[in-house]
Amino acid sequence: MADNVVLKLAATNAIDVQKDDVTVSSSATTLNFEDTGNSTVTVTNDGGGKATINIDSSAGTQNLWATINGNTGSTSANSPTDVLSILGGTNISTAVSGDTLTINNTYVFGTQFQQVQDETVSTTNGTTYLNKLTLTTPVIPAGTYRIGWTWRHTVASTSTSIQVRVQLDATDTLIEHQEELQDATNQISNGGFAHRTLTNAAHTITMDYRRQLGTAANVSIADTRLEIWRVA
């Protein structure tokens, strides 16, 4: 059962502190009390100029959290100062700064995906590379990336060869494919990919084509695609 503390205004306008009608302190200017009961804090007035405070110190020992449930278990607070830890699991990290808890996904495989495509037919009989398709990324995180490409080509003469190249940032040639078809009606599909470690920056991937050798007949390219995504 909780104790009662009575505050009574004395004639000197100071405070007399009583506990169960027994004076604890006279003419007090500061009131400090401590209790280990299990009720609530209430203030009542008996109508005679006296206020009674019923103290429950259990309010000061109330757990800030009771039970946390998870997919594979639960945990309960053991004390008002018990610490709940929120830790990252596989590919998840947590960070606390001030009053903010941040949960980060550290899984990178397949992220930063981008692609462009052009299915139209483009034709030339020149020997200077012409751009067919360009993919320019925004600024991406540093890491290992998969760069993929596909296209379909044909030539107008069996004595003419076509050359197709894919470059990264205008300097790194990922592929340079040359082919002389034995049947001018054939349409040949090609594709592949390369892995590159890229810096934290924007990057440009280009696909170019030209007539390489032979008779000055047309060479054509169509169904072109470029893609990039992070793998590590």
C-alpha positions in Angstrom: 0.0 0.0 0.0 1.4 3.4 -0.9 2.2 6.1 1.7 0.4 9.4 1.9 2.4 12.7 2.0 0.5 15.7 3.2 1.5 19.3 2.2 0.1 21.9 4.6 0.5 25.7 4.4 1.8 26.9 7.7 1.2 30.3 9.3 4.7 31.4 8.2 3.8 30.7 4.6 6.4 27.9 4.6 5.7 24.3 4.0 5.3 21.6 6.7 5.9 18.1 5.3 4.0 15.4 7.0 3.9 11.7 6.4 0.8 9.8 7.8 0.0 13.0 9.9 3.6 13.0 11.4 5.7 16.1 10.6 8.8 15.2 8.7 10.1 18.7 8.1 8.9 22.1 9.2 9.3 25.4 7.3 10.7 23.5 4.4 11.3 25.2 1.1 12.2 22.0 -0.9 10.3 18.8 -0.9 12.1 15.5 -1.9 10.5 12.2 -1.4 11.0 8.6 -2.4 8.8 5.6 -2.2 8.6 2.0 -3.4 4.9 1.5 -3.6 2.8 0.3 -6.5 -0.1 2.7 -6.9 -0.5 6.0 -8.8 0.3 9.6 -8.0 -2.8 11.6 -7.1 -3.4 15.1 -5.5 -6.6 15.7 -3.5 -7.9 18.5 -1.4 -9.9 17.8 1.7 -11.6 21.2 1.6 -9.7 22.5 4.7 -6.7 24.0 3.0 -4.8 20.7 2.9 -3.7 18.8 -0.1 -2.8 15.1 0.0 -0.4 13.5 -2.5 -0.6 9.7 -3.0 2.7 8.5 -4.3 3.4 5.6 -6.6 7.1 5.2 -7.3 6.3 2.4 -9.8 5.6 5.1 -12.3 9.3 5.9 -12.2 10.3 2.3 -12.8 7.9 1.6 -15.7 9.6 -0.2 -18.6 9.8 2.0 -21.7 9.1 -1.1 -23.8 7.5 -4.4 -22.8 7.8 -7.1 -25.5 9.2 -7.0 -29.0 8.0 -9.7 -31.4 9.9 -10.9 -34.4 9.5 -13.4 -37.2 11.6 -16.0 -35.3 11.1 -15.0 -31.6 10.4 -12.3 -29.1 12.1 -10.4 -26.2 10.9 -8.6 -23.1 12.3 -5.7 -21.1 13.9 -6.8 -17.8 14.2 -3.3 -16.3 13.4 0.3 -17.1 17.0 0.8 -18.4 17.1 -2.4 -20.5 18.6 -1.7 -23.9 16.9 -2.9 -27.1 19.5 -3.4 -29.9 18.5 -3.3 -33.5 21.2 -5.0 -35.6 21.6 -5.6 -39.3 21.3 -9.0 -40.8 22.4 -10.3 -44.2 22.8 -7.4 -46.6 21.2 -5.1 -44.0 23.0 -2.5 -41.9 21.8 0.0 -39.2 23.2 3.3 -38.1 22.2 5.7 -35.3 22.8 9.4 -35.4 21.2 11.6 -32.8 17.5 10.7 -32.7 17.5 8.9 -36.0 17.8 5.2 -36.7 18.7 4.4 -40.4 18.3 1.0 -41.9 20.3 0.4 -45.1 20.0 -2.3 -47.7 23.6 -3.3 -48.6 22.5 -5.9 -51.2 24.0 -4.6 -54.5 23.5 -7.5 -57.0 21.2 -6.3 -59.7 21.0 -2.7 -58.5 21.7 0.4 -60.6 20.0 -1.3 -63.6 19.6 0.7 -66.7 19.0 -0.1 -70.4 18.4 1.4 -73.8 17.2 -0.1 -77.0 16.6 0.8 -80.7 14.9 -1.8 -82.9 15.0 0.3 -86.1 17.2 -0.6 -89.0 20.2 1.6 -89.7 22.3 1.3 -92.8 25.7 2.6 -94.1 28.3 1.7 -96.7 30.9 3.9 -95.2 34.0 2.8 -93.4 33.8 5.3 -90.6 32.1 4.2 -87.4 28.6 5.6 -86.9 26.9 5.6 -83.6 23.8 3.4 -83.3 23.0 3.5 -79.6 24.2 5.3 -76.5 23.6 4.6 -72.8 24.7 7.4 -70.4 24.3 6.6 -66.7 23.8 9.1 -63.9 26.4 9.2 -61.2 26.5 5.6 -59.9 28.3 4.1 -56.8 31.7 2.6 -57.3 31.6 -1.2 -57.8 31.7 -4.0 -60.3 29.2 -3.8 -63.1 27.9 -6.1 -65.8 27.6 -4.4 -69.2 25.6 -6.3 -71.8 24.7 -5.8 -75.5 22.8 -7.4 -78.3 22.2 -6.6 -82.0 21.2 -8.0 -85.3 23.1 -7.3 -88.5 23.0 -8.1 -92.3 25.0 -7.1 -95.4 23.9 -6.4 -99.0 26.8 -8.3 -100.5 28.7 -11.5 -99.6 32.0 -9.8 -100.3 31.3 -7.1 -97.7 32.0 -7.3 -94.0 30.3 -5.4 -91.1 32.1 -4.3 -88.0 30.3 -3.5 -84.7 32.0 -2.3 -81.5 30.8 -1.5 -78.0 32.9 1.0 -76.0 32.9 2.2 -72.4 33.7 5.9 -71.9 35.0 6.2 -75.4 38.3 4.4 -74.5 37.6 0.9 -73.3 36.5 -1.3 -76.2 34.4 -4.1 -74.7 33.9 -5.9 -78.0 34.7 -5.3 -81.7 33.0 -7.8 -83.9 33.6 -8.3 -87.6 31.7 -10.6 -89.9 31.5 -11.3 -93.7 28.3 -13.1 -94.4 28.1 -15.8 -97.0 24.5 -15.2 -97.7 23.3 -11.6 -98.1 19.8 -12.6 -97.0 21.0 -13.8 -93.6 20.3 -11.8 -90.4 22.7 -12.7 -87.7 22.1 -11.9 -84.0 25.0 -11.2 -81.6 25.2 -10.6 -77.9 27.5 -10.7 -74.9 28.6 -8.9 -71.8 31.7 -7.8 -69.9 32.4 -7.0 -66.3 34.1 -3.7 -65.4 35.0 -2.0 -62.1 33.6 1.5 -62.3 34.2 4.6 -60.3 31.7 6.8 -58.5 30.8 8.8 -61.6 28.6 9.0 -64.7 29.6 6.6 -67.5 28.8 6.3 -71.2 28.4 3.1 -73.2 28.2 3.3 -77.0 27.5 0.9 -79.9 28.9 1.9 -83.3 28.9 0.1 -86.7 30.5 0.4 -90.1 31.4 -1.4 -93.3 34.9 -2.7 -92.7 36.1 -4.4 -95.8 35.1 -5.5 -99.3 32.7 -4.2 -101.8 31.1 -0.9 -101.1 27.7 -2.4 -100.4 25.4 -1.5 -97.6 25.6 -3.1 -94.1 22.7 -2.8 -91.7 22.2 -3.1 -87.9 18.9 -3.4 -86.0 17.4 -4.6 -82.7 20.2 -3.0 -80.7 20.3 -3.1 -76.9 22.7 -1.9 -74.2 22.3 -2.6 -70.4 24.2 -2.1 -67.2 23.7 -3.4 -63.7 25.8 -3.8 -60.6 27.0 -7.2 -59.5 29.4 -6.4 -56.6 
